[in-house]
Amino acid sequence: MADVALTRIQHGNEDGSVTVVEENEPVKGLPADVVKDLKAQGLIGSPPASPQEQDDLQEENDELRAQVEELKAKLAEAKKDPPPPPDPNKK
């Protein structure tokens, strides 16, 4: 997926013209060094996720957090001192 402008970008070109890229539009017509600088500044990047994608990611995140909590509980239980072994002299 192509990078998009994360905000409105206006760039003055050497010939005096101005290139304008509107927010969420694909970045075209800008020199490679300008694109690199704008990416470094966080002004160009991947398009934002759709509401459905955000919901799916949140659901996945919630499931993973629940798994982490379950594993933490299992680890804490495993770290507890085990009961002493049975006394072989007792019957």
C-alpha positions, 0 to 999 in steps of 0.5 A: 500500500502506498504512503499517504500524507498524514496532513496537508502538505504544501511543497515549494518546488525549485521552479516556483510552483507549489505541489499540494498533497491533501491529507490521506491522499497518495504522495506524488510529485515530490522529490525523493529527498523531500519524501524521505524527510517528510517520512522522518518527520511523521508527515507521510506514512501508511494510511490510517486503519478503517473503523473495522480494522481498528475494531479487529485490531482492538479485539485481537489486542484484548485476546492477547492481553487475556492470554498474557494474564493467563500465562502470568497466573500459570507462571506464578503458580509454577514458581510457588514452592512445590509440596514436599515429596511423600515420606517413603517411611510412612504407609 
